[in-house]
Amino acid sequence: MREVRTYEGSVASDMEALRGFIAETMEAIAAYIPNRDLQYNIRLIIDELMVNGADHGNAWNRDKQVFLRIDMEPDRMRIAVRDEGEGFYYSAEDFECTTDSCCGRGLFIVESICRSVEYKGNSIHCLMDLV
């Protein structure tokens, strides 16, 4: 049977609260995944998805939460982020960045790091290889 470690929590849509929550999350992950390069990529994914949820999903409404669930296995990690917004459509194929203020760049980077990314309404599910 595969060992799965789960980490989950939620945070208000507030930048200061998000920073603290992400730092605590990364401490928990570092205890399980000591590789600094993997930690960097994991933090990039979590930061991008959590901030996007607070910004685009919850419009920085502090009364709304962004939810995170991470399932860590020895060779892969599942990351799920959900906000309280209406949901959205995104496709990397439609991504075109021709200005300095383009949107979608972060999701494009997340998709390049993960084996798979699935968009379901107001939640995003990522699968990342750890080996």
Secondary structure by P-SEA (a helix, b strand, c coil): cbbbbbbbccccccaaaaaaaaaaaaaaaaaccccaaaaaaaaaaaaaaaaaaaaccccccccbbbbbbbbbcccbbbbbbbcccccccccccccccccccccaaaaaaaaaacccccccccbbbbbbbcc
